[in-house]
């Protein structure tokens, strides 16, 4: 198996803003729909990264990253040395510029969040389709992902057919939340699971990580929209600022959370394996 070329990962929520209104959005309490997302101090970011001597995979998601005015510039500068992973609703006019200037070999993957009803309401369905096909044509690894919202069950075949006829295979991911007084994903029926084409995790696959070794803080960090860096989304101890410094733990930690919903230790298994190997080598060296 080919090993990734990066040796650290950064999860960065660069924006709190989104231009779509999805009733099933798990982040809707923290998502803003009015105003402009602040720009990024790109030179400061690059200076901070250079000081670490590491090669990163940057994962951008949380709201809509392309609402950051100079997000394309940030991506271009990052991919001169590092790699990126994007989650985007693919409606921005900046996608064309991104497709022309970004190196597909440095973009590990693009999850094109397909919010069908929200696209219809905002008249952005064709923009989504055009941008998806443009990126695919230019060689980017891209996939369309929609939420398996229970209210859509009677329309699912129509949705799949509409996008497939336009060259897009739609993948559905489990909905997490409450619908019609039922708690999902536990409430999915076998018929719904089959119709949506989803796979719902069984109990022993749930991310209970308490006491388990985790590399969060060691070679994985999280940055919020203010630039503040922490160990993980739920352990917010200070690990630097994206414009100033990155502070890495010198050893692995054991997850203190009763239930971890990341879990960062599983997001890149090779980084956890590398961290464990490094710790073993340090112990042997005394």
LINCOR-V838032 format. One record per residue. N is the residue number from 1. SS is DSSP state (~ for helix, > for strand, _ for the rest). PSI is psi in whole degrees, -180 to 180 (999 if undefined). BURIAL is I if it has 24 or more other ideal C-beta (glycine too) atoms within 12 Angstrom, else O. Layout:
((N	SS	PSI	BURIAL) (N	SS	PSI	BURIAL))
This chain:
((1	_	131	O) (2	_	127	O) (3	_	140	O) (4	_	156	I) (5	_	-4	O) (6	_	154	I) (7	_	11	I) (8	>	157	I) (9	>	140	I) (10	>	124	I) (11	>	119	I) (12	>	114	I) (13	_	95	I) (14	_	-16	I) (15	_	149	I) (16	_	7	I) (17	>	147	I) (18	_	148	I) (19	_	2	I) (20	_	155	I) (21	_	97	O) (22	_	125	I) (23	_	-21	O) (24	_	7	I) (25	_	124	I) (26	_	-13	O) (27	_	12	I) (28	_	-24	O) (29	_	-23	O) (30	_	4	O) (31	_	134	I) (32	>	146	O) (33	_	1	O) (34	_	145	O) (35	_	-175	O) (36	_	133	O) (37	>	140	I) (38	_	152	O) (39	_	169	O) (40	_	139	I) (41	_	86	O) (42	~	-48	I) (43	~	-38	O) (44	~	-39	O) (45	~	-48	I) (46	~	-39	I) (47	~	-43	O) (48	~	-44	I) (49	~	-44	I) (50	~	-33	O) (51	~	-18	O) (52	~	-25	I) (53	_	11	O) (54	_	157	I) (55	_	126	I) (56	>	155	I) (57	>	119	I) (58	>	126	I) (59	>	119	I) (60	>	127	I) (61	_	-162	I) (62	_	-52	I) (63	_	-128	I) (64	_	105	I) (65	~	-31	I) (66	~	-1	I) (67	~	-9	I) (68	>	125	I) (69	_	-41	O) (70	_	36	I) (71	~	-38	I) (72	~	-44	I) (73	~	-43	I) (74	~	-46	I) (75	~	-43	I) (76	~	-46	I) (77	~	-41	I) (78	~	-43	I) (79	_	4	I) (80	_	-26	O) (81	_	-32	O) (82	_	-173	I) (83	>	156	I) (84	>	155	I) (85	>	128	I) (86	>	139	I) (87	>	118	I) (88	>	150	I) (89	_	-1	I) (90	_	30	I) (91	_	-8	I) (92	_	145	I) (93	_	-15	O) (94	_	-8	I) (95	~	-38	I) (96	~	-47	O) (97	~	-43	O) (98	~	-45	I) (99	~	-30	I) (100	~	-30	O) (101	~	-24	O) (102	_	146	I) (103	_	114	O) (104	~	-28	I) (105	~	-15	O) (106	~	-1	I) (107	>	103	I) (108	>	-44	I) (109	>	150	I) (110	>	118	I) (111	>	110	I) (112	>	96	I) (113	>	116	I) (114	_	95	I) (115	_	86	I) (116	~	-52	I) (117	~	-38	O) (118	~	-37	I) (119	~	-41	I) (120	~	-45	O) (121	~	-33	O) (122	~	-1	O) (123	_	29	O) (124	_	12	I) (125	~	-47	I) (126	~	-34	O) (127	~	-44	I) (128	~	-50	I) (129	~	-48	I) (130	~	-44	I) (131	~	-39	I) (132	~	-50	I) (133	~	-34	I) (134	~	-48	I) (135	~	-40	I) (136	~	-43	I) (137	~	-34	O) (138	_	4	I) (139	_	13	O) (140	_	143	I) (141	_	106	O) (142	>	144	I) (143	>	142	I) (144	>	126	I) (145	>	123	I) (146	>	154	I) (147	>	134	I) (148	>	68	I) (149	_	125	I) (150	~	-31	I) (151	~	-17	O) (152	~	-3	I) (153	~	-38	I) (154	~	-13	O) (155	~	1	O) (156	~	-43	I) (157	~	-38	O) (158	~	-44	O) (159	~	-50	I) (160	~	-44	I) (161	~	-43	O) (162	~	-48	I) (163	~	-34	I) (164	~	-38	O) (165	_	-14	O) (166	_	14	O) (167	_	18	O) (168	_	119	I) (169	_	122	O) (170	>	126	I) (171	>	138	I) (172	>	135	I) (173	>	147	I) (174	>	140	I) (175	_	137	I) (176	_	112	I) (177	>	-165	I) (178	>	136	O) (179	>	130	I) (180	_	42	O) (181	_	18	O) (182	>	147	O) (183	>	123	O) (184	>	148	I) (185	_	-2	I) (186	_	-29	O) (187	_	-4	O) (188	_	136	I) (189	_	159	O) (190	~	-37	O) (191	~	-43	O) (192	~	-41	I) (193	~	-43	I) (194	~	-43	O) (195	~	-43	O) (196	~	-26	I) (197	_	34	O) (198	_	167	I) (199	_	121	O) (200	_	129	I) (201	_	138	O) (202	_	166	O) (203	~	-46	O) (204	~	1	O) (205	~	-5	O) (206	_	147	O) (207	_	62	I) (208	_	110	O) (209	_	-1	I) (210	_	126	O) (211	_	-9	O) (212	_	149	I) (213	>	139	I) (214	>	143	I) (215	_	10	I) (216	>	127	I) (217	_	-22	I) (218	_	-56	I) (219	_	15	I) (220	>	131	I) (221	>	166	I) (222	>	133	I) (223	>	133	I) (224	_	-177	I) (225	_	-13	I) (226	_	-10	O) (227	_	-6	I) (228	>	135	I) (229	>	139	I) (230	>	176	I) (231	_	-47	I) (232	_	172	I) (233	_	-27	I) (234	_	-17	O) (235	_	100	I) (236	_	22	O) (237	_	146	O) (238	>	127	O) (239	>	22	I) (240	>	-170	I) (241	>	139	O) (242	_	-20	I) (243	_	-5	O) (244	_	-56	O) (245	>	157	O) (246	>	128	I) (247	_	115	O) (248	_	143	I) (249	_	149	I) (250	_	-9	O) (251	_	166	O) (252	_	155	I) (253	>	165	I) (254	>	130	O) (255	_	125	I) (256	_	-1	O) (257	_	140	I) (258	_	-36	O) (259	_	119	O) (260	_	125	I) (261	_	3	O) (262	_	-68	I) (263	_	134	I) (264	~	-27	I) (265	~	-20	I) (266	~	-9	I) (267	~	-31	I) (268	_	91	I) (269	~	-33	O) (270	~	-29	I) (271	~	-37	I) (272	~	-44	I) (273	~	-42	O) (274	~	-42	I) (275	~	-44	I) (276	~	-42	O) (277	~	-43	O) (278	~	-40	O) (279	~	-38	O) (280	~	-40	O) (281	~	-38	O) (282	~	-40	O) (283	~	-40	O) (284	~	-36	O) (285	~	-11	O) (286	_	999	O))
